[in-house]
């Protein structure tokens, strides 16, 4: 695996995060990119759904911008 990590917001205009992830997975150039969702929807059922879609994890919003880089690095080291 490379060092690419996409931080993907769940709720976006036009195309939401889960649909974006589905499209990334469908393209051979981005099929293996690692994705972490960012969302305020952090109930366990939501988190399980996002993980089931292939995300590495979920970062809860609001998040501490000073801690974001460290959290992202943690997902890259997994």
Helices and strands as residue ranges (DSSP letters): E 5-9, H 17-26, E 34-39, H 44-52, E 57-60, H 65-76
